[in-house]
Each structure stands twice: as C-alpha cells, then as structure tokens.
Amino acid sequence: MTGIIIREFRYPADYALTIRLWQSMEQGVRVGPSDAPAEIEKKLERDPDLFLVAESEGGLAGTVIGGYDGRRGFVYHLAVAAPFRRSGLGSRLMNEVEGRLRRKGCIRSYLLVRPDNFEAMRHYQKLGWRLLDDQVFAKDLA
C-alpha cells in the first residue's frame, strides 16, 4: 500500500470523485441530501480536519468523515475503492480519524452500520468497536 497518502478533503476539487466513490459502494455508504455541495460546505466549516481522503497517484482510494460536537464523536462514510480493499486502507483511515478525534478530546465515538453489512461489522469489531444495540433512530429535519 505504498504511495497512498491520507489528507484532508479539498472542496470543491475532491467533491466529484468523492461522490463517485460513494455511489460505487455496494453496501454501507448511501448518497443523500446531506452529501449535496452546500451540506459538505457546512461540514467543512465545522471541522475540516475530520473529513479525510486517501489519495493514490492522483486518484481517490478512500474516504472517511468524522464529526465532533465537543462531547461525542461520530464516524461515517468510510469507503474504500474496490482495487484497494483488503489492503489495510480502511483501517488506516479509521486509525487516522480516531486519532484526530482523540486529540480534540473525544472520549467516545459512535458509528452506524446497516444491519445487513456483516463485513463492515466484522471490520469495525477487529478495530475495537463494540456493537451497542440495534435500536438506532433517525429523523430527517429538512
């Protein structure tokens, strides 16, 4: 996995490639209204250092987004392009975003996994994440 660098997302330069990667994911990442340009800009105003991309030879190999509200962290949109899967890149991205959350003072973080995404569940458990329960709620506010 040489030649891959992890860096902060650059808007608008990385936007189209990022959306394309997320849309190519067979499971896990879904592109929705919160991924529109205006919403990404809001994210970058809050904590741009937690939106990371993995770059390989000028192309996009992976992404992860972290969020921190001053008390709890949240991780979402971990995506690794098919040619880079099973290379350790997903773990590298998670370790980087977790480290950045830790340095901000975050002591607990959450992530959501769709109930049928068993591969992702195993991956996160190997990284030390615990399944709390399956009672997760969401509400669209727009």
Phi and psi in degrees as a GROMACS rama.xvg file:
@    title "Ramachandran Plot"
@    xaxis  label "Phi"
@    yaxis  label "Psi"
@TYPE xy
-77.3465  154.241  THR-2
84.279  0.871739  GLY-3
-98.3459  127.035  ILE-4
-114.257  145.004  ILE-5
-105.161  127.318  ILE-6
-145.066  171.238  ARG-7
-73.6452  143.894  GLU-8
-58.5349  138.723  PHE-9
-115.532  119.805  ARG-10
-104.439  134.49  TYR-11
-93.4528  -1.9294  PRO-12
-55.6373  -39.2847  ALA-13
-91.2421  -7.19742  ASP-14
-59.9524  -53.7036  TYR-15
-61.104  -43.4392  ALA-16
-65.8668  -35.9529  LEU-17
-66.1669  -47.8771  THR-18
-59.7259  -42.6357  ILE-19
-60.7229  -42.6657  ARG-20
-62.2538  -48.7674  LEU-21
-60.4142  -40.0431  TRP-22
-67.5785  -24.2788  GLN-23
-81.9175  -9.51148  SER-24
-71.2061  130.315  MET-25
-71.0154  -33.7351  GLU-26
-141.604  160.851  GLN-27
91.0398  -65.9188  GLY-28
-92.1992  126.548  VAL-29
-119.552  136.747  ARG-30
-90.054  126.647  VAL-31
-139.027  -169.608  GLY-32
-56.9912  -31.1323  PRO-33
-74.4133  -3.26365  SER-34
-102.55  5.75276  ASP-35
-67.0344  154.944  ALA-36
-49.8987  -45.4139  PRO-37
-62.4169  -35.3901  ALA-38
-73.0827  -37.8318  GLU-39
-64.2305  -39.3982  ILE-40
-60.6045  -40.4881  GLU-41
-60.4488  -43.3858  LYS-42
-59.3965  -44.9823  LYS-43
-69.0069  -24.9876  LEU-44
-69.2241  -32.8584  GLU-45
-81.3343  -56.1342  ARG-46
-152.542  78.1959  ASP-47
-62.8313  -23.1766  PRO-48
-73.1598  -6.25885  ASP-49
-106.438  5.09857  LEU-50
-107.57  106.62  PHE-51
-116.488  148.116  LEU-52
-127.782  151.32  VAL-53
-106.167  125.37  ALA-54
-113.175  136.586  GLU-55
-134.967  114.631  SER-56
50.5082  44.7343  GLU-57
81.0814  -7.09532  GLY-58
-102.915  169.664  GLY-59
-97.4325  121.829  LEU-60
-102.686  -22.6607  ALA-61
-174.094  167.844  GLY-62
-145.068  159.309  THR-63
-156.346  144.454  VAL-64
-123.285  132.19  ILE-65
-114.827  155.156  GLY-66
-135.095  151.394  GLY-67
-146.014  124.466  TYR-68
-100.112  9.31795  ASP-69
97.6695  -11.1736  GLY-70
-130.623  -49.7386  ARG-71
-125.574  153.963  ARG-72
-106.019  164.742  GLY-73
-147.044  139.595  PHE-74
-123.311  135.051  VAL-75
-154.419  169.439  TYR-76
57.5296  38.6888  HIS-77
-72.5942  119.775  LEU-78
-142.318  134.118  ALA-79
-126.121  127.363  VAL-80
-60.3026  144.721  ALA-81
-47.7095  -45.3192  ALA-82
-65.1652  -15.4218  PRO-83
-106.603  -0.152845  PHE-84
-68.8827  151.746  ARG-85
64.1151  23.6231  ARG-86
-107.691  -5.15855  SER-87
95.4323  -1.38311  GLY-88
-65.6995  -41.376  LEU-89
-58.7758  -41.2989  GLY-90
-65.8565  -41.0028  SER-91
-61.1953  -44.7819  ARG-92
-62.5585  -44.3361  LEU-93
-64.0008  -44.0975  MET-94
-60.4221  -39.4926  ASN-95
-66.7869  -47.4739  GLU-96
-68.6092  -36.684  VAL-97
-62.9546  -42.6942  GLU-98
-61.6002  -40.8728  GLY-99
-66.9039  -39.5532  ARG-100
-63.0636  -44.4628  LEU-101
-57.9628  -44.6987  ARG-102
-65.4373  -23.0474  ARG-103
-81.0517  -7.44329  LYS-104
101.364  6.27078  GLY-105
-70.2988  127.292  CYS-106
-108.232  -12.2991  ILE-107
-147.385  138.423  ARG-108
-132.989  156.411  SER-109
-124.36  160.174  TYR-110
-151.151  157.26  LEU-111
-111.096  141.115  LEU-112
-131.496  132.219  VAL-113
-62.0462  142.407  ARG-114
-60.765  -21.139  PRO-115
-96.704  4.99109  ASP-116
-97.0015  70.1207  ASN-117
-64.2106  -35.8308  PHE-118
-61.9581  -43.1959  GLU-119
-65.3577  -41.5426  ALA-120
-58.4578  -45.7996  MET-121
-62.5463  -41.4908  ARG-122
-60.1849  -49.5762  HIS-123
-65.4039  -37.632  TYR-124
-63.9197  -37.638  GLN-125
-63.2256  -27.3647  LYS-126
-88.6222  5.02038  LEU-127
96.2486  4.95999  GLY-128
-78.7862  145.748  TRP-129
-113.073  139.702  ARG-130
-77.7922  119.009  LEU-131
-83.5755  -54.7663  LEU-132
-170.559  179.2  ASP-133
-109.947  20.6663  ASP-134
-101.027  67.932  GLN-135
-102.273  133.59  VAL-136
-114.727  151.695  PHE-137
-143.785  152.545  ALA-138
-143.802  127.852  LYS-139
-77.635  127.765  ASP-140
-102.678  2.25954  LEU-141
